[in-house]
Amino acid sequence: MGHHARVRLSRADRSAYLLAGLLTSTGVLHFVVPGPFRSIIPKKLPAKNALVAGSGVVELVCAGLVAAPRTRQVGGGLTAATFVAVFPANVSMALRSGRRPLWYRAVAWLRLPGQVPLIVWALRVARTAGSQPAG
């Protein structure tokens, strides 16, 4: 068979594609196994199924925007905003984890400070979007 050209990705591209992969995975999970997502939505919010589906769609859109160099800047910004927007669900999950197993409670509470590096990552992807030549 023929030669395979080796593609060298910049660090910024690798980071963007990794973030896009994470967003794609979680976005798809919103539809495949919506129960865990539905269960962490604050009790006062209505239309939990629509919120889960909508946030899954938003994550998939963010993934596409982050993956494409031309839309990476807006995609990174939208991703950071999405991570901020879902924070109340993470707080709700932690606050309602009292009777769950220790591992679940630990994960629920550790997710809260864990949002910060995700937001920083998304903003870094947005900021570095124009730092390398396209194509």
N, C-alpha and C positions, 0 to 999 in steps of 0.2 A: 504494500500500500504506500501512499504518499507520505511526505514529511509533515509532521505536525509542528506548526509554528508555536514557539513558546511565548505566551503572553505575559508580559510583566505588568502587574498592577501596582499602582502607587499605594502607599500606606493609606491615603485618603480614600481611594477606591475600595481597598480591602475593608476598611472600616465601614464604609457606606453599604457595601454588599452584605456584610455581616449583620448590620442593623436591619437591612431590608429582609434578610432571612429570618431574623427574630420576629419582626413585625408580621411577616407572612405566616410563620408558624402560629403565633398567638391569634392572628386574625382568623385563620382557618379553624382553630380550636373553638372560637366563639360559635361556630356553626356545627361542628362535629360533636362537641360536648358542652353545650351551653349551661348546663346545671351549675357547675362551680362559679361561673361568671354571674349567673342570675342570683346565686346565694349571697354574693358579697355586695350587691347593690344596696345602698342605704334603704331601710324599710319605708321611709317617707316618700321615696320616689315611685311614681306609677309606671306602668307599661314596661315592666322589667324585660320581657322578651324583646320588645322593640329596642330597648336600650342596649341589650346584649348584641343583637344583630347589627344595630347602628354602629356600635363601637368596633365590632368586627370588620365592618365595611371600611370604617375610617382607618383602622390599622392596615388593611390591605391597600387602600389608596396611598397611605403614607409609604408603605413598602415600595410601591411602584414609583412614587415620586422620588424617593431616596435612591432607588436603584439607577434611575436615569440621570446621567450627568447634567442634562439641561434643566431638570426640575429639582435637582438635589437641594438647592438652597431653600426653596419654598417647602420641600418635603421634610428637611431637617427641622425647620421652624414649626411646621404643622405637627411633626412627631413630638417635639418638645412640649407643645401646647397640649397634645393628647395625653402625654404622661402626666402633666399637671392636672388635666381634667379628670383622669381616672383615680387620682389620689384619694378623693373622698371614699371611693369604693374600697381602697386598700385600708383606710382608717376604719371603715365599718367592719371589714373582715377581722382586723386586729381586735377591735372592741368587742366583737361577738364571738371571739374564739375561746372564751373562758372554760367551757366544758369539753373542749376538744382535746385530743392527745397533745402531749408536750411538744412533739415535733411540729405539729400544726400550729400551735401557739407561737413557737419560736419563728417559724417561717412567716407567719402573719405579721409579727412585730418587726422582723428584720427587713421585710419588704418596704417598710416606711422609709428608713434612711436609704434603702436601696434604690428608691426612685431618683435620688439626687444624681448619682452617676449616670443613670439612663438619660436624664434631662441634659446633663452636661455633654454626654456623648452625642445626642441628637443635635445640640447646638454647635458642637465642634464639626459634625458632618456638614451642617448648613454653612458654617463659616469657611470651611476649606473647599467648598464646592467649586469656587472659581479660581482656586490656586494652582491648578494644573491645566495644561492644554487639553482641549476637548478631542475626543476621538481616539 
